[in-house]
Amino acid sequence: LRAPTTVGDIHIWPCGRVQAVMEFHSPKGVAVVQFEKKALVRFLRRTYTTATPVAR
């Protein structure tokens, strides 16, 4: 969350010191959401600890 990044159709970039912006692209349009970085980090940590890895 310190520099812009893109993964597939999702773009994330910092917005000031405490905000982050996520942009979701689809064939039907674009959605832009702004989060507090702390809330986003807490959410991501919870998803990483509860998600089971996909076998390949």
C-alpha positions as a Markdown table, in Angstrom:
| # | Residue | x | y | z |
|---|---|---|---|---|
| 1 | Leu | 0.0 | 0.0 | 0.0 |
| 2 | Arg | 3.0 | 2.3 | -0.5 |
| 3 | Ala | 3.0 | 2.3 | -4.3 |
| 4 | Pro | 0.4 | 1.7 | -7.0 |
| 5 | Thr | -0.1 | -1.9 | -8.1 |
| 6 | Thr | -2.3 | -3.9 | -10.4 |
| 7 | Val | -3.4 | -7.5 | -10.3 |
| 8 | Gly | -5.6 | -8.5 | -13.2 |
| 9 | Asp | -8.6 | -6.2 | -13.2 |
| 10 | Ile | -7.9 | -4.7 | -9.7 |
| 11 | His | -5.8 | -1.6 | -9.3 |
| 12 | Ile | -4.8 | -0.3 | -5.9 |
| 13 | Trp | -2.9 | 2.9 | -5.0 |
| 14 | Pro | -2.2 | 4.9 | -1.9 |
| 15 | Cys | -4.2 | 8.1 | -1.4 |
| 16 | Gly | -2.4 | 10.3 | 1.1 |
| 17 | Arg | -1.1 | 8.9 | 4.4 |
| 18 | Val | -4.2 | 7.0 | 5.6 |
| 19 | Gln | -6.3 | 6.1 | 2.6 |
| 20 | Ala | -6.1 | 3.6 | -0.2 |
| 21 | Val | -8.1 | 3.5 | -3.4 |
| 22 | Met | -9.2 | 0.2 | -5.1 |
| 23 | Glu | -10.5 | 0.2 | -8.7 |
| 24 | Phe | -12.3 | -2.9 | -10.0 |
| 25 | His | -12.7 | -3.3 | -13.8 |
| 26 | Ser | -15.2 | -5.5 | -15.5 |
| 27 | Pro | -16.8 | -5.6 | -18.9 |
| 28 | Lys | -19.8 | -3.8 | -17.4 |
| 29 | Gly | -17.8 | -0.9 | -16.0 |
| 30 | Val | -15.5 | 0.3 | -13.3 |
| 31 | Ala | -16.1 | 0.6 | -9.5 |
| 32 | Val | -13.8 | 2.8 | -7.4 |
| 33 | Val | -13.7 | 2.4 | -3.6 |
| 34 | Gln | -11.7 | 4.3 | -1.0 |
| 35 | Phe | -10.6 | 2.7 | 2.3 |
| 36 | Glu | -8.6 | 3.5 | 5.3 |
| 37 | Lys | -5.4 | 1.6 | 4.9 |
| 38 | Lys | -5.6 | 0.2 | 8.5 |
| 39 | Ala | -9.0 | -1.3 | 7.8 |
| 40 | Leu | -7.9 | -2.8 | 4.5 |
| 41 | Val | -4.8 | -4.3 | 6.1 |
| 42 | Arg | -6.9 | -5.9 | 8.9 |
| 43 | Phe | -9.2 | -7.3 | 6.3 |
| 44 | Leu | -6.4 | -8.8 | 4.2 |
| 45 | Arg | -4.7 | -10.3 | 7.2 |
| 46 | Arg | -8.0 | -12.0 | 8.2 |
| 47 | Thr | -8.5 | -13.4 | 4.7 |
| 48 | Tyr | -4.9 | -14.7 | 4.5 |
| 49 | Thr | -5.2 | -16.5 | 7.9 |
| 50 | Thr | -8.7 | -18.0 | 7.2 |
| 51 | Ala | -8.3 | -18.9 | 3.5 |
| 52 | Thr | -7.1 | -22.4 | 2.6 |
| 53 | Pro | -4.5 | -22.6 | -0.1 |
| 54 | Val | -5.7 | -24.0 | -3.5 |
| 55 | Ala | -3.9 | -27.2 | -4.6 |
| 56 | Arg | -2.3 | -27.0 | -8.0 |
